[in-house]
Amino acid sequence: MSDVFVILDTVQFPRGTTWLNRNRFKNDQGTLWLTVPVWKKGLGLQRTAKVGICHEFRWVAKHLASLKTAYAKAPYFAEHLPFIEDTYLARFEKLFDLNLKLIRYLFQQLKVKTEIKLLS
């Protein structure tokens, strides 16, 4: 119920754990975390829009397998799976770009007409 949704792309990326690169989901074992690994070590303070995704691990395959296992029988999952797979396999270099793609998709699917603006 807002006129504008402002994304804070110029603020400092938090040093500890943050919702910017991790989120919870539920499965038959309870609550699990999905974490996108990011480059932080030795980079000092970074702006959220500059944080790079670390592709040295098999996190994409693990995330997709976890989501498919948890939600395979959920209503509408099959409808959204192509977007999820395409987004994960796109191999974004910046966390910000991945998050923005997900936010825009959610707005579209939920029919949210609020304008999205970047603080920058």
Jmol script that loads the backbone (N, CA, C; Angstrom):
load data "model"
ATOM      1  N   MET A   1       0.830  -1.193   0.000  1.00  0.00           N
ATOM      2  CA  MET A   1       0.000   0.000   0.000  1.00  0.00           C
ATOM      3  C   MET A   1       0.872   1.253   0.000  1.00  0.00           C
ATOM      4  N   SER A   2       1.922   1.243  -0.794  1.00  0.00           N
ATOM      5  CA  SER A   2       2.762   2.434  -0.887  1.00  0.00           C
ATOM      6  C   SER A   2       2.801   2.897  -2.342  1.00  0.00           C
ATOM      7  N   ASP A   3       3.184   4.143  -2.520  1.00  0.00           N
ATOM      8  CA  ASP A   3       3.293   4.703  -3.865  1.00  0.00           C
ATOM      9  C   ASP A   3       4.587   4.273  -4.539  1.00  0.00           C
ATOM     10  N   VAL A   4       5.651   4.154  -3.727  1.00  0.00           N
ATOM     11  CA  VAL A   4       6.970   3.830  -4.257  1.00  0.00           C
ATOM     12  C   VAL A   4       7.647   2.827  -3.327  1.00  0.00           C
ATOM     13  N   PHE A   5       8.293   1.836  -3.912  1.00  0.00           N
ATOM     14  CA  PHE A   5       9.083   0.848  -3.178  1.00  0.00           C
ATOM     15  C   PHE A   5      10.547   1.168  -3.465  1.00  0.00           C
ATOM     16  N   VAL A   6      11.251   1.684  -2.461  1.00  0.00           N
ATOM     17  CA  VAL A   6      12.633   2.122  -2.654  1.00  0.00           C
ATOM     18  C   VAL A   6      13.578   1.016  -2.197  1.00  0.00           C
ATOM     19  N   ILE A   7      14.471   0.624  -3.095  1.00  0.00           N
ATOM     20  CA  ILE A   7      15.468  -0.390  -2.775  1.00  0.00           C
ATOM     21  C   ILE A   7      16.773   0.318  -2.436  1.00  0.00           C
ATOM     22  N   LEU A   8      17.307   0.025  -1.268  1.00  0.00           N
ATOM     23  CA  LEU A   8      18.497   0.700  -0.763  1.00  0.00           C
ATOM     24  C   LEU A   8      19.763   0.053  -1.330  1.00  0.00           C
ATOM     25  N   ASP A   9      20.111   0.424  -2.539  1.00  0.00           N
ATOM     26  CA  ASP A   9      21.254  -0.195  -3.219  1.00  0.00           C
ATOM     27  C   ASP A   9      22.590   0.467  -2.886  1.00  0.00           C
ATOM     28  N   THR A  10      22.578   1.611  -2.226  1.00  0.00           N
ATOM     29  CA  THR A  10      23.828   2.320  -1.923  1.00  0.00           C
ATOM     30  C   THR A  10      24.242   2.202  -0.463  1.00  0.00           C
ATOM     31  N   VAL A  11      23.465   1.519   0.350  1.00  0.00           N
ATOM     32  CA  VAL A  11      23.809   1.379   1.769  1.00  0.00           C
ATOM     33  C   VAL A  11      24.853   0.281   1.954  1.00  0.00           C
ATOM     34  N   GLN A  12      25.459   0.267   3.128  1.00  0.00           N
ATOM     35  CA  GLN A  12      26.505  -0.712   3.425  1.00  0.00           C
ATOM     36  C   GLN A  12      25.928  -2.110   3.586  1.00  0.00           C
ATOM     37  N   PHE A  13      26.593  -3.087   2.988  1.00  0.00           N
ATOM     38  CA  PHE A  13      26.223  -4.491   3.164  1.00  0.00           C
ATOM     39  C   PHE A  13      26.597  -4.890   4.586  1.00  0.00           C
ATOM     40  N   PRO A  14      25.669  -5.477   5.344  1.00  0.00           N
ATOM     41  CA  PRO A  14      25.960  -5.839   6.738  1.00  0.00           C
ATOM     42  C   PRO A  14      27.112  -6.840   6.851  1.00  0.00           C
ATOM     43  N   ARG A  15      27.877  -6.728   7.913  1.00  0.00           N
ATOM     44  CA  ARG A  15      29.019  -7.618   8.118  1.00  0.00           C
ATOM     45  C   ARG A  15      28.602  -9.010   8.564  1.00  0.00           C
ATOM     46  N   GLY A  16      27.594  -9.130   9.382  1.00  0.00           N
ATOM     47  CA  GLY A  16      27.157 -10.429   9.884  1.00  0.00           C
ATOM     48  C   GLY A  16      26.160 -11.084   8.949  1.00  0.00           C
ATOM     49  N   THR A  17      25.332 -11.935   9.511  1.00  0.00           N
ATOM     50  CA  THR A  17      24.300 -12.580   8.704  1.00  0.00           C
ATOM     51  C   THR A  17      23.235 -11.551   8.340  1.00  0.00           C
ATOM     52  N   THR A  18      22.643 -11.738   7.186  1.00  0.00           N
ATOM     53  CA  THR A  18      21.684 -10.769   6.684  1.00  0.00           C
ATOM     54  C   THR A  18      20.657 -11.449   5.785  1.00  0.00           C
ATOM     55  N   TRP A  19      19.499 -10.870   5.719  1.00  0.00           N
ATOM     56  CA  TRP A  19      18.443 -11.376   4.840  1.00  0.00           C
ATOM     57  C   TRP A  19      18.742 -11.054   3.372  1.00  0.00           C
ATOM     58  N   LEU A  20      19.760 -10.268   3.111  1.00  0.00           N
ATOM     59  CA  LEU A  20      20.081  -9.932   1.729  1.00  0.00           C
ATOM     60  C   LEU A  20      20.613 -11.119   0.942  1.00  0.00           C
ATOM     61  N   ASN A  21      21.258 -12.059   1.627  1.00  0.00           N
ATOM     62  CA  ASN A  21      21.789 -13.221   0.910  1.00  0.00           C
ATOM     63  C   ASN A  21      21.340 -14.551   1.498  1.00  0.00           C
ATOM     64  N   ARG A  22      20.389 -14.520   2.393  1.00  0.00           N
ATOM     65  CA  ARG A  22      19.867 -15.780   2.923  1.00  0.00           C
ATOM     66  C   ARG A  22      18.405 -15.637   3.303  1.00  0.00           C
ATOM     67  N   ASN A  23      17.719 -16.773   3.282  1.00  0.00           N
ATOM     68  CA  ASN A  23      16.310 -16.781   3.640  1.00  0.00           C
ATOM     69  C   ASN A  23      15.929 -18.166   4.120  1.00  0.00           C
ATOM     70  N   ARG A  24      14.839 -18.232   4.844  1.00  0.00           N
ATOM     71  CA  ARG A  24      14.360 -19.513   5.370  1.00  0.00           C
ATOM     72  C   ARG A  24      13.260 -20.065   4.489  1.00  0.00           C
ATOM     73  N   PHE A  25      13.159 -21.379   4.501  1.00  0.00           N
ATOM     74  CA  PHE A  25      12.016 -22.037   3.891  1.00  0.00           C
ATOM     75  C   PHE A  25      11.703 -23.266   4.724  1.00  0.00           C
ATOM     76  N   LYS A  26      10.491 -23.735   4.585  1.00  0.00           N
ATOM     77  CA  LYS A  26      10.060 -24.891   5.372  1.00  0.00           C
ATOM     78  C   LYS A  26      10.005 -26.127   4.503  1.00  0.00           C
ATOM     79  N   ASN A  27      10.377 -27.239   5.106  1.00  0.00           N
ATOM     80  CA  ASN A  27      10.215 -28.539   4.459  1.00  0.00           C
ATOM     81  C   ASN A  27       9.743 -29.533   5.500  1.00  0.00           C
ATOM     82  N   ASP A  28       9.750 -30.800   5.163  1.00  0.00           N
ATOM     83  CA  ASP A  28       9.234 -31.799   6.097  1.00  0.00           C
ATOM     84  C   ASP A  28      10.116 -31.972   7.330  1.00  0.00           C
ATOM     85  N   GLN A  29      11.320 -31.427   7.310  1.00  0.00           N
ATOM     86  CA  GLN A  29      12.223 -31.514   8.450  1.00  0.00           C
ATOM     87  C   GLN A  29      12.187 -30.265   9.318  1.00  0.00           C
ATOM     88  N   GLY A  30      11.390 -29.289   8.940  1.00  0.00           N
ATOM     89  CA  GLY A  30      11.314 -28.039   9.686  1.00  0.00           C
ATOM     90  C   GLY A  30      11.780 -26.874   8.838  1.00  0.00           C
ATOM     91  N   THR A  31      12.449 -25.935   9.482  1.00  0.00           N
ATOM     92  CA  THR A  31      12.926 -24.742   8.797  1.00  0.00           C
ATOM     93  C   THR A  31      14.392 -24.917   8.398  1.00  0.00           C
ATOM     94  N   LEU A  32      14.689 -24.629   7.146  1.00  0.00           N
ATOM     95  CA  LEU A  32      16.062 -24.674   6.638  1.00  0.00           C
ATOM     96  C   LEU A  32      16.411 -23.318   6.030  1.00  0.00           C
ATOM     97  N   TRP A  33      17.708 -23.079   5.888  1.00  0.00           N
ATOM     98  CA  TRP A  33      18.177 -21.823   5.318  1.00  0.00           C
ATOM     99  C   TRP A  33      18.703 -22.036   3.907  1.00  0.00           C
ATOM    100  N   LEU A  34      18.407 -21.102   3.029  1.00  0.00           N
ATOM    101  CA  LEU A  34      19.026 -21.015   1.714  1.00  0.00           C
ATOM    102  C   LEU A  34      19.950 -19.794   1.775  1.00  0.00           C
ATOM    103  N   THR A  35      21.230 -20.024   1.556  1.00  0.00           N
ATOM    104  CA  THR A  35      22.199 -18.932   1.613  1.00  0.00           C
ATOM    105  C   THR A  35      22.956 -18.837   0.301  1.00  0.00           C
ATOM    106  N   VAL A  36      22.967 -17.651  -0.281  1.00  0.00           N
ATOM    107  CA  VAL A  36      23.751 -17.393  -1.479  1.00  0.00           C
ATOM    108  C   VAL A  36      25.124 -16.932  -0.983  1.00  0.00           C
ATOM    109  N   PRO A  37      26.190 -17.685  -1.288  1.00  0.00           N
ATOM    110  CA  PRO A  37      27.520 -17.274  -0.809  1.00  0.00           C
ATOM    111  C   PRO A  37      27.990 -16.020  -1.540  1.00  0.00           C
ATOM    112  N   VAL A  38      28.559 -15.098  -0.776  1.00  0.00           N
ATOM    113  CA  VAL A  38      29.017 -13.837  -1.356  1.00  0.00           C
ATOM    114  C   VAL A  38      30.484 -13.594  -0.998  1.00  0.00           C
ATOM    115  N   TRP A  39      31.128 -12.755  -1.804  1.00  0.00           N
ATOM    116  CA  TRP A  39      32.519 -12.371  -1.558  1.00  0.00           C
ATOM    117  C   TRP A  39      32.542 -11.232  -0.558  1.00  0.00           C
ATOM    118  N   LYS A  40      33.191 -11.458   0.598  1.00  0.00           N
ATOM    119  CA  LYS A  40      33.308 -10.421   1.615  1.00  0.00           C
ATOM    120  C   LYS A  40      34.740 -10.277   2.114  1.00  0.00           C
ATOM    121  N   LYS A  41      35.434 -11.371   2.253  1.00  0.00           N
ATOM    122  CA  LYS A  41      36.750 -11.367   2.884  1.00  0.00           C
ATOM    123  C   LYS A  41      37.737 -10.472   2.126  1.00  0.00           C
ATOM    124  N   GLY A  42      38.332  -9.564   2.875  1.00  0.00           N
ATOM    125  CA  GLY A  42      39.344  -8.682   2.309  1.00  0.00           C
ATOM    126  C   GLY A  42      38.809  -7.543   1.464  1.00  0.00           C
ATOM    127  N   LEU A  43      37.500  -7.415   1.353  1.00  0.00           N
ATOM    128  CA  LEU A  43      36.911  -6.373   0.510  1.00  0.00           C
ATOM    129  C   LEU A  43      36.469  -5.155   1.307  1.00  0.00           C
ATOM    130  N   GLY A  44      36.578  -5.236   2.625  1.00  0.00           N
ATOM    131  CA  GLY A  44      36.173  -4.104   3.456  1.00  0.00           C
ATOM    132  C   GLY A  44      34.677  -3.873   3.393  1.00  0.00           C
ATOM    133  N   LEU A  45      34.303  -2.625   3.618  1.00  0.00           N
ATOM    134  CA  LEU A  45      32.891  -2.263   3.586  1.00  0.00           C
ATOM    135  C   LEU A  45      32.441  -2.148   2.136  1.00  0.00           C
ATOM    136  N   GLN A  46      31.360  -2.830   1.812  1.00  0.00           N
ATOM    137  CA  GLN A  46      30.845  -2.820   0.444  1.00  0.00           C
ATOM    138  C   GLN A  46      29.442  -2.240   0.414  1.00  0.00           C
ATOM    139  N   ARG A  47      29.102  -1.615  -0.671  1.00  0.00           N
ATOM    140  CA  ARG A  47      27.720  -1.189  -0.913  1.00  0.00           C
ATOM    141  C   ARG A  47      26.928  -2.426  -1.332  1.00  0.00           C
ATOM    142  N   THR A  48      25.655  -2.468  -0.993  1.00  0.00           N
ATOM    143  CA  THR A  48      24.850  -3.653  -1.301  1.00  0.00           C
ATOM    144  C   THR A  48      24.836  -3.969  -2.794  1.00  0.00           C
ATOM    145  N   ALA A  49      24.869  -2.955  -3.637  1.00  0.00           N
ATOM    146  CA  ALA A  49      24.819  -3.190  -5.083  1.00  0.00           C
ATOM    147  C   ALA A  49      26.129  -3.751  -5.635  1.00  0.00           C
ATOM    148  N   LYS A  50      27.191  -3.716  -4.864  1.00  0.00           N
ATOM    149  CA  LYS A  50      28.511  -4.148  -5.345  1.00  0.00           C
ATOM    150  C   LYS A  50      28.908  -5.546  -4.868  1.00  0.00           C
ATOM    151  N   VAL A  51      28.121  -6.162  -4.010  1.00  0.00           N
ATOM    152  CA  VAL A  51      28.484  -7.459  -3.432  1.00  0.00           C
ATOM    153  C   VAL A  51      28.405  -8.548  -4.496  1.00  0.00           C
ATOM    154  N   GLY A  52      29.516  -9.248  -4.680  1.00  0.00           N
ATOM    155  CA  GLY A  52      29.587 -10.300  -5.690  1.00  0.00           C
ATOM    156  C   GLY A  52      29.168 -11.657  -5.151  1.00  0.00           C
ATOM    157  N   ILE A  53      28.596 -12.466  -6.021  1.00  0.00           N
ATOM    158  CA  ILE A  53      28.196 -13.832  -5.667  1.00  0.00           C
ATOM    159  C   ILE A  53      29.382 -14.755  -5.900  1.00  0.00           C
ATOM    160  N   CYS A  54      29.640 -15.620  -4.947  1.00  0.00           N
ATOM    161  CA  CYS A  54      30.718 -16.597  -5.051  1.00  0.00           C
ATOM    162  C   CYS A  54      30.175 -17.865  -5.708  1.00  0.00           C
ATOM    163  N   HIS A  55      30.722 -18.211  -6.856  1.00  0.00           N
ATOM    164  CA  HIS A  55      30.259 -19.390  -7.593  1.00  0.00           C
ATOM    165  C   HIS A  55      31.209 -20.580  -7.445  1.00  0.00           C
ATOM    166  N   GLU A  56      32.050 -20.562  -6.415  1.00  0.00           N
ATOM    167  CA  GLU A  56      33.016 -21.642  -6.230  1.00  0.00           C
ATOM    168  C   GLU A  56      32.405 -22.899  -5.616  1.00  0.00           C
ATOM    169  N   PHE A  57      31.207 -22.798  -5.104  1.00  0.00           N
ATOM    170  CA  PHE A  57      30.553 -23.940  -4.462  1.00  0.00           C
ATOM    171  C   PHE A  57      29.366 -24.391  -5.297  1.00  0.00           C
ATOM    172  N   ARG A  58      28.815 -25.538  -4.962  1.00  0.00           N
ATOM    173  CA  ARG A  58      27.669 -26.068  -5.696  1.00  0.00           C
ATOM    174  C   ARG A  58      26.346 -25.608  -5.080  1.00  0.00           C
ATOM    175  N   TRP A  59      26.270 -24.386  -4.658  1.00  0.00           N
ATOM    176  CA  TRP A  59      25.090 -23.903  -3.961  1.00  0.00           C
ATOM    177  C   TRP A  59      23.864 -23.850  -4.853  1.00  0.00           C
ATOM    178  N   VAL A  60      24.017 -23.591  -6.139  1.00  0.00           N
ATOM    179  CA  VAL A  60      22.867 -23.517  -7.048  1.00  0.00           C
ATOM    180  C   VAL A  60      22.167 -24.867  -7.111  1.00  0.00           C
ATOM    181  N   ALA A  61      22.914 -25.919  -7.322  1.00  0.00           N
ATOM    182  CA  ALA A  61      22.330 -27.262  -7.389  1.00  0.00           C
ATOM    183  C   ALA A  61      21.686 -27.646  -6.061  1.00  0.00           C
ATOM    184  N   LYS A  62      22.320 -27.275  -4.968  1.00  0.00           N
ATOM    185  CA  LYS A  62      21.762 -27.592  -3.638  1.00  0.00           C
ATOM    186  C   LYS A  62      20.454 -26.838  -3.398  1.00  0.00           C
ATOM    187  N   HIS A  63      20.428 -25.556  -3.757  1.00  0.00           N
ATOM    188  CA  HIS A  63      19.207 -24.775  -3.576  1.00  0.00           C
ATOM    189  C   HIS A  63      18.063 -25.360  -4.401  1.00  0.00           C
ATOM    190  N   LEU A  64      18.339 -25.634  -5.678  1.00  0.00           N
ATOM    191  CA  LEU A  64      17.290 -26.173  -6.546  1.00  0.00           C
ATOM    192  C   LEU A  64      16.787 -27.513  -6.039  1.00  0.00           C
ATOM    193  N   ALA A  65      17.694 -28.380  -5.620  1.00  0.00           N
ATOM    194  CA  ALA A  65      17.289 -29.697  -5.097  1.00  0.00           C
ATOM    195  C   ALA A  65      16.458 -29.538  -3.829  1.00  0.00           C
ATOM    196  N   SER A  66      16.855 -28.643  -2.950  1.00  0.00           N
ATOM    197  CA  SER A  66      16.108 -28.419  -1.704  1.00  0.00           C
ATOM    198  C   SER A  66      14.710 -27.892  -1.984  1.00  0.00           C
ATOM    199  N   LEU A  67      14.600 -26.929  -2.889  1.00  0.00           N
ATOM    200  CA  LEU A  67      13.297 -26.362  -3.220  1.00  0.00           C
ATOM    201  C   LEU A  67      12.389 -27.390  -3.893  1.00  0.00           C
ATOM    202  N   LYS A  68      12.954 -28.162  -4.803  1.00  0.00           N
ATOM    203  CA  LYS A  68      12.160 -29.193  -5.484  1.00  0.00           C
ATOM    204  C   LYS A  68      11.685 -30.263  -4.502  1.00  0.00           C
ATOM    205  N   THR A  69      12.549 -30.674  -3.609  1.00  0.00           N
ATOM    206  CA  THR A  69      12.177 -31.689  -2.616  1.00  0.00           C
ATOM    207  C   THR A  69      11.086 -31.165  -1.690  1.00  0.00           C
ATOM    208  N   ALA A  70      11.229 -29.934  -1.254  1.00  0.00           N
ATOM    209  CA  ALA A  70      10.280 -29.370  -0.288  1.00  0.00           C
ATOM    210  C   ALA A  70       8.933 -29.029  -0.907  1.00  0.00           C
ATOM    211  N   TYR A  71       8.927 -28.576  -2.160  1.00  0.00           N
ATOM    212  CA  TYR A  71       7.701 -28.028  -2.731  1.00  0.00           C
ATOM    213  C   TYR A  71       7.176 -28.743  -3.972  1.00  0.00           C
ATOM    214  N   ALA A  72       7.717 -29.882  -4.309  1.00  0.00           N
ATOM    215  CA  ALA A  72       7.318 -30.594  -5.530  1.00  0.00           C
ATOM    216  C   ALA A  72       5.806 -30.814  -5.620  1.00  0.00           C
ATOM    217  N   LYS A  73       5.168 -31.076  -4.498  1.00  0.00           N
ATOM    218  CA  LYS A  73       3.722 -31.358  -4.498  1.00  0.00           C
ATOM    219  C   LYS A  73       2.878 -30.139  -4.141  1.00  0.00           C
ATOM    220  N   ALA A  74       3.511 -29.014  -3.965  1.00  0.00           N
ATOM    221  CA  ALA A  74       2.776 -27.801  -3.586  1.00  0.00           C
ATOM    222  C   ALA A  74       2.011 -27.250  -4.780  1.00  0.00           C
ATOM    223  N   PRO A  75       0.830 -26.695  -4.529  1.00  0.00           N
ATOM    224  CA  PRO A  75       0.084 -26.085  -5.625  1.00  0.00           C
ATOM    225  C   PRO A  75       0.890 -24.948  -6.256  1.00  0.00           C
ATOM    226  N   TYR A  76       0.872 -24.864  -7.557  1.00  0.00           N
ATOM    227  CA  TYR A  76       1.496 -23.800  -8.339  1.00  0.00           C
ATOM    228  C   TYR A  76       3.020 -23.879  -8.417  1.00  0.00           C
ATOM    229  N   PHE A  77       3.643 -24.838  -7.735  1.00  0.00           N
ATOM    230  CA  PHE A  77       5.105 -24.908  -7.792  1.00  0.00           C
ATOM    231  C   PHE A  77       5.586 -25.149  -9.219  1.00  0.00           C
ATOM    232  N   ALA A  78       4.937 -26.075  -9.908  1.00  0.00           N
ATOM    233  CA  ALA A  78       5.338 -26.388 -11.284  1.00  0.00           C
ATOM    234  C   ALA A  78       5.222 -25.159 -12.190  1.00  0.00           C
ATOM    235  N   GLU A  79       4.266 -24.301 -11.895  1.00  0.00           N
ATOM    236  CA  GLU A  79       4.063 -23.079 -12.680  1.00  0.00           C
ATOM    237  C   GLU A  79       5.239 -22.109 -12.528  1.00  0.00           C
ATOM    238  N   HIS A  80       5.847 -22.072 -11.345  1.00  0.00           N
ATOM    239  CA  HIS A  80       6.928 -21.130 -11.062  1.00  0.00           C
ATOM    240  C   HIS A  80       8.324 -21.743 -11.200  1.00  0.00           C
ATOM    241  N   LEU A  81       8.394 -23.055 -11.309  1.00  0.00           N
ATOM    242  CA  LEU A  81       9.686 -23.735 -11.388  1.00  0.00           C
ATOM    243  C   LEU A  81      10.543 -23.267 -12.567  1.00  0.00           C
ATOM    244  N   PRO A  82       9.993 -23.075 -13.762  1.00  0.00           N
ATOM    245  CA  PRO A  82      10.848 -22.589 -14.855  1.00  0.00           C
ATOM    246  C   PRO A  82      11.536 -21.262 -14.539  1.00  0.00           C
ATOM    247  N   PHE A  83      10.815 -20.344 -13.928  1.00  0.00           N
ATOM    248  CA  PHE A  83      11.432 -19.067 -13.540  1.00  0.00           C
ATOM    249  C   PHE A  83      12.533 -19.299 -12.511  1.00  0.00           C
ATOM    250  N   ILE A  84      12.255 -20.113 -11.522  1.00  0.00           N
ATOM    251  CA  ILE A  84      13.243 -20.385 -10.467  1.00  0.00           C
ATOM    252  C   ILE A  84      14.507 -20.990 -11.064  1.00  0.00           C
ATOM    253  N   GLU A  85      14.336 -21.993 -11.910  1.00  0.00           N
ATOM    254  CA  GLU A  85      15.496 -22.641 -12.526  1.00  0.00           C
ATOM    255  C   GLU A  85      16.269 -21.671 -13.420  1.00  0.00           C
ATOM    256  N   ASP A  86      15.559 -20.940 -14.259  1.00  0.00           N
ATOM    257  CA  ASP A  86      16.222 -19.980 -15.153  1.00  0.00           C
ATOM    258  C   ASP A  86      16.989 -18.922 -14.361  1.00  0.00           C
ATOM    259  N   THR A  87      16.398 -18.460 -13.272  1.00  0.00           N
ATOM    260  CA  THR A  87      17.035 -17.427 -12.460  1.00  0.00           C
ATOM    261  C   THR A  87      18.289 -17.968 -11.785  1.00  0.00           C
ATOM    262  N   TYR A  88      18.184 -19.144 -11.198  1.00  0.00           N
ATOM    263  CA  TYR A  88      19.356 -19.740 -10.546  1.00  0.00           C
ATOM    264  C   TYR A  88      20.460 -20.056 -11.551  1.00  0.00           C
ATOM    265  N   LEU A  89      20.091 -20.517 -12.726  1.00  0.00           N
ATOM    266  CA  LEU A  89      21.095 -20.908 -13.717  1.00  0.00           C
ATOM    267  C   LEU A  89      21.663 -19.726 -14.509  1.00  0.00           C
ATOM    268  N   ALA A  90      21.111 -18.542 -14.313  1.00  0.00           N
ATOM    269  CA  ALA A  90      21.590 -17.354 -15.019  1.00  0.00           C
ATOM    270  C   ALA A  90      22.977 -16.923 -14.555  1.00  0.00           C
ATOM    271  N   ARG A  91      23.406 -17.404 -13.426  1.00  0.00           N
ATOM    272  CA  ARG A  91      24.741 -17.129 -12.889  1.00  0.00           C
ATOM    273  C   ARG A  91      25.008 -15.627 -12.764  1.00  0.00           C
ATOM    274  N   PHE A  92      24.199 -14.973 -11.972  1.00  0.00           N
ATOM    275  CA  PHE A  92      24.383 -13.547 -11.709  1.00  0.00           C
ATOM    276  C   PHE A  92      25.733 -13.320 -11.043  1.00  0.00           C
ATOM    277  N   GLU A  93      26.370 -12.226 -11.381  1.00  0.00           N
ATOM    278  CA  GLU A  93      27.649 -11.874 -10.753  1.00  0.00           C
ATOM    279  C   GLU A  93      27.441 -11.079  -9.472  1.00  0.00           C
ATOM    280  N   LYS A  94      26.373 -10.291  -9.422  1.00  0.00           N
ATOM    281  CA  LYS A  94      26.094  -9.449  -8.255  1.00  0.00           C
ATOM    282  C   LYS A  94      24.831  -9.927  -7.547  1.00  0.00           C
ATOM    283  N   LEU A  95      24.893  -9.970  -6.228  1.00  0.00           N
ATOM    284  CA  LEU A  95      23.753 -10.369  -5.413  1.00  0.00           C
ATOM    285  C   LEU A  95      22.574  -9.429  -5.650  1.00  0.00           C
ATOM    286  N   PHE A  96      22.853  -8.152  -5.803  1.00  0.00           N
ATOM    287  CA  PHE A  96      21.813  -7.166  -6.026  1.00  0.00           C
ATOM    288  C   PHE A  96      20.976  -7.501  -7.257  1.00  0.00           C
ATOM    289  N   ASP A  97      21.632  -7.913  -8.334  1.00  0.00           N
ATOM    290  CA  ASP A  97      20.915  -8.224  -9.577  1.00  0.00           C
ATOM    291  C   ASP A  97      20.007  -9.443  -9.409  1.00  0.00           C
ATOM    292  N   LEU A  98      20.484 -10.431  -8.681  1.00  0.00           N
ATOM    293  CA  LEU A  98      19.660 -11.616  -8.384  1.00  0.00           C
ATOM    294  C   LEU A  98      18.440 -11.214  -7.559  1.00  0.00           C
ATOM    295  N   ASN A  99      18.673 -10.461  -6.495  1.00  0.00           N
ATOM    296  CA  ASN A  99      17.570 -10.050  -5.622  1.00  0.00           C
ATOM    297  C   ASN A  99      16.551  -9.190  -6.363  1.00  0.00           C
ATOM    298  N   LEU A 100      17.029  -8.284  -7.215  1.00  0.00           N
ATOM    299  CA  LEU A 100      16.118  -7.412  -7.956  1.00  0.00           C
ATOM    300  C   LEU A 100      15.248  -8.227  -8.918  1.00  0.00           C
ATOM    301  N   LYS A 101      15.837  -9.218  -9.557  1.00  0.00           N
ATOM    302  CA  LYS A 101      15.059 -10.080 -10.461  1.00  0.00           C
ATOM    303  C   LYS A 101      13.955 -10.808  -9.678  1.00  0.00           C
ATOM    304  N   LEU A 102      14.295 -11.324  -8.498  1.00  0.00           N
ATOM    305  CA  LEU A 102      13.310 -12.023  -7.669  1.00  0.00           C
ATOM    306  C   LEU A 102      12.209 -11.073  -7.194  1.00  0.00           C
ATOM    307  N   ILE A 103      12.585  -9.881  -6.772  1.00  0.00           N
ATOM    308  CA  ILE A 103      11.597  -8.900  -6.308  1.00  0.00           C
ATOM    309  C   ILE A 103      10.641  -8.517  -7.439  1.00  0.00           C
ATOM    310  N   ARG A 104      11.177  -8.259  -8.602  1.00  0.00           N
ATOM    311  CA  ARG A 104      10.319  -7.885  -9.748  1.00  0.00           C
ATOM    312  C   ARG A 104       9.363  -9.022 -10.119  1.00  0.00           C
ATOM    313  N   TYR A 105       9.848 -10.241 -10.068  1.00  0.00           N
ATOM    314  CA  TYR A 105       8.994 -11.389 -10.371  1.00  0.00           C
ATOM    315  C   TYR A 105       7.873 -11.512  -9.339  1.00  0.00           C
ATOM    316  N   LEU A 106       8.199 -11.363  -8.082  1.00  0.00           N
ATOM    317  CA  LEU A 106       7.177 -11.434  -7.034  1.00  0.00           C
ATOM    318  C   LEU A 106       6.140 -10.324  -7.198  1.00  0.00           C
ATOM    319  N   PHE A 107       6.588  -9.125  -7.506  1.00  0.00           N
ATOM    320  CA  PHE A 107       5.650  -8.023  -7.756  1.00  0.00           C
ATOM    321  C   PHE A 107       4.704  -8.391  -8.900  1.00  0.00           C
ATOM    322  N   GLN A 108       5.259  -8.912  -9.970  1.00  0.00           N
ATOM    323  CA  GLN A 108       4.455  -9.273 -11.141  1.00  0.00           C
ATOM    324  C   GLN A 108       3.442 -10.362 -10.775  1.00  0.00           C
ATOM    325  N   GLN A 109       3.886 -11.404 -10.116  1.00  0.00           N
ATOM    326  CA  GLN A 109       3.002 -12.521  -9.786  1.00  0.00           C
ATOM    327  C   GLN A 109       1.916 -12.136  -8.790  1.00  0.00           C
ATOM    328  N   LEU A 110       2.253 -11.242  -7.880  1.00  0.00           N
ATOM    329  CA  LEU A 110       1.283 -10.805  -6.870  1.00  0.00           C
ATOM    330  C   LEU A 110       0.468  -9.602  -7.340  1.00  0.00           C
ATOM    331  N   LYS A 111       0.734  -9.176  -8.582  1.00  0.00           N
ATOM    332  CA  LYS A 111       0.029  -8.041  -9.185  1.00  0.00           C
ATOM    333  C   LYS A 111       0.176  -6.757  -8.354  1.00  0.00           C
ATOM    334  N   VAL A 112       1.379  -6.553  -7.847  1.00  0.00           N
ATOM    335  CA  VAL A 112       1.691  -5.337  -7.127  1.00  0.00           C
ATOM    336  C   VAL A 112       2.101  -4.289  -8.151  1.00  0.00           C
ATOM    337  N   LYS A 113       1.385  -3.191  -8.186  1.00  0.00           N
ATOM    338  CA  LYS A 113       1.614  -2.154  -9.183  1.00  0.00           C
ATOM    339  C   LYS A 113       2.522  -1.027  -8.672  1.00  0.00           C
ATOM    340  N   THR A 114       2.998  -1.142  -7.464  1.00  0.00           N
ATOM    341  CA  THR A 114       3.845  -0.115  -6.866  1.00  0.00           C
ATOM    342  C   THR A 114       5.130   0.066  -7.669  1.00  0.00           C
ATOM    343  N   GLU A 115       5.497   1.318  -7.887  1.00  0.00           N
ATOM    344  CA  GLU A 115       6.719   1.620  -8.622  1.00  0.00           C
ATOM    345  C   GLU A 115       7.946   1.225  -7.799  1.00  0.00           C
ATOM    346  N   ILE A 116       8.921   0.614  -8.448  1.00  0.00           N
ATOM    347  CA  ILE A 116      10.177   0.250  -7.791  1.00  0.00           C
ATOM    348  C   ILE A 116      11.234   1.272  -8.200  1.00  0.00           C
ATOM    349  N   LYS A 117      11.883   1.859  -7.197  1.00  0.00           N
ATOM    350  CA  LYS A 117      12.956   2.820  -7.453  1.00  0.00           C
ATOM    351  C   LYS A 117      14.187   2.409  -6.665  1.00  0.00           C
ATOM    352  N   LEU A 118      15.345   2.678  -7.228  1.00  0.00           N
ATOM    353  CA  LEU A 118      16.598   2.442  -6.541  1.00  0.00           C
ATOM    354  C   LEU A 118      17.013   3.722  -5.842  1.00  0.00           C
ATOM    355  N   LEU A 119      17.565   3.615  -4.649  1.00  0.00           N
ATOM    356  CA  LEU A 119      18.025   4.796  -3.928  1.00  0.00           C
ATOM    357  C   LEU A 119      19.070   5.552  -4.734  1.00  0.00           C
ATOM    358  N   SER A 120      19.899   4.811  -5.474  1.00  0.00           N
ATOM    359  CA  SER A 120      20.937   5.473  -6.288  1.00  0.00           C
ATOM    360  C   SER A 120      20.319   6.307  -7.400  1.00  0.00           C
TER     361      SER A 120
END
end "model"
wireframe off; spacefill off
backbone 0.3
color backbone group
